[in-house]
């Protein structure tokens, strides 16, 4: 092996920096997270301030996100039939640019609602297409470093979400909501730039995963996920059936249960801290800000631990921490308890951000774009479920007991993830044994 090749393989960071697709995906997803998160917290304020919507109508805007899972599935299925990940990514990013630009210059209240449901639903599929293209590239050369590459790319997306709300608030205050939305549109289109003229990667004809990769998967499909995992479904022209998709759908439903607590928390935790606990703005900001500070460095750590102990098992532990976090909010009601709850939530999302997309793709290895789209677009459905349950819950239970509801959702996820881990453990063990035996024969052991 040459010295440059050895240097590239020293770490996932170097592999990411030395590979054009991985490097481009990292930059593109940072811009994606930056743009979307800059607009998300302020779109309701834009509707109220610029288009004179009532608070109730402005809140209904978020229901337009329910179109995203349908659009994501359609784009993902198309991608798996054709294998044209990056082409669809560019189209979706361009749609996002036009959508946000249209909202920025809207003159009637109905316009943002229609644009969000029809255009931005498809724009949201750009992220899943990039993760599918990344999976194809990684499948060509299976390596123990590959999961680390995905973790780095996922960390870039999360970093964008950390910086975006701050940038969006600053732009809205300095230049107005419409100017902020124009910047969001530009950031969305700028996702295309890092990719330059890169084209889709075609998977190798065959390949075996290393034993280090197997615990993140769910059986033989993950252990042999070279060409089979990345090849588009051109042989039959049909997507996977419901039976093949069932494990992915169950896993996504459990993820929704965990994520539903986020919309409840962001809706009511600031109100609880400001109005009932009467904390200072600095203290409120410190409590809210501690979560991403914990989450970001834990994403690559979660991938390492997932390889060692199993991803499902680790995510079940994360869901347990989600239960604990929401109970801290609901039952204790002190500043240390709020910090503890937010730290626990940082651990939860460090685990799920690092492992979620990996597991989703390996639960449907023959249609990774569809898997990516279903998993990543589920956050819109989760936010709607969390918003509805939180709205009814706060009316019935009040603050802070409303946080018992997301604790219950997270408890459901704990049980489901434990069951999935037990069901996949025998296949995982068989996969490790098979790969080990194959390597033993090839080395004469």
C-alpha positions, 0 to 999 in steps of 0.5 A: 500500500502506498504512503498516501493511501495509508494516510487516508485510511488512518482515520475517518476524518482524513478519509472524509477530507481526502474523498471528494464526495464525502467532503462535499456531502459534509459541506452541503449538509452543513449548509442545509442545516444552517438554512432550514434551522434559520427559518424554522423558529421564525416562520410563524413570526413572519406570518404574523408580522408580515402577512397579519396571520392570527397566532392560531393560523400561524401555528397551523403552518407547521401542519404543511410539513406533513406533506414531506414524508409523502414527497420524500417517499416518492423521491426516494423510490424514484432514486432507487429505481434509477440510481440518480441520487445526486441529480435528484439532490440538485433538483430538490435543492433548487426546489428549496431555493425557489420555495423559500424565495417564493415565501420571502416575497409572498403577499397573501397569507395562503401563499406560504402554506401552498408553497410549503406543502407543494414545493418545500415538501420535495425540497426536504428530500435533498438531505435523504438523497445525499445520504443515499449517495454517501451510502453508495460511495461507502459501499464501494470500499467497505471499511471500519472507518465508513461509519465514522464518515457518516458520523462526521457528515451527520455532525455537520448537519447538526452543527448547521442546526446549532448555528442556524437559529442564532443566524436567523434571529440576527438577520431577522432583527437586523434586516427583517424577516423577508431578507432572512428568508432570502438568505435561507433560499441562497443557503439552500441553493448553495448546497449544490456548490460543494458537489461541483460536477460529481456524479453518482457512484456505482457500487462494486459487483461484490464486497464483504463488510468488516466485522466492525461494521456488523453490529450496526446492521440487522443481520446478513444484509448488513454484513454483506452490504456491498453491491446489494446494499447500494445498487438501485432497483433497476432489475425489476423496476419495483420498489420494496414491498411492505413486508420488506419495509416493515422493520424500517417502518417500525424503527421509524415509528419508534424514532417518532416516539422519541422525537415527539418530545422535542416539539413539546419541549420547545413549545412549553419549556421556555414558557415554564422557565419564563412565566412560572420559574421566572428565570433570567434570560441568561439562565434560560439561554444557558439551559436551552443551549447546553443540549447541542453542546452535549450532542455534537461531540457525542455523535462520533462517540455513539458510532464507536459504541454502536459498533461495539455494543449494538446500535439498537441496544444503544438507542434503547438506552438513549430512549431511557435517558429521554424518559429520564429527561422529561421526568426531570422537567415534569416532576422536579422543577428546579434549575439543576433538574432542568440542566440535568434534563437537557444534558440527558436530551443531548445524550439522546440526540447524540446517539440517535443523530449518529446511529439513526440514519445508519440503522435505517439504511441497513434495515432496507439495504436494497432501497437506501434512498427510500429508507433515508427519505422515510427516516429523515422526513419522519421528523415532520410527522413527529413534530405534528404528533408532539404538537397535538399531544402537547396542546391537549396535554397542557390543557389537561395537565398544565405545566410542568406535568405536560412533560409526562406525555413525551416521557410516555412516548419515550418509554414506548420507544424503549420497549420497542427498541429492546424487542428489535434488538433481541430479534436481530441479535441472532442474525447479527451473531450469525453474520459475524460468524459467517464473515469471520469464517470467510476471512479465516479461510482466506488467510488459512487460519 
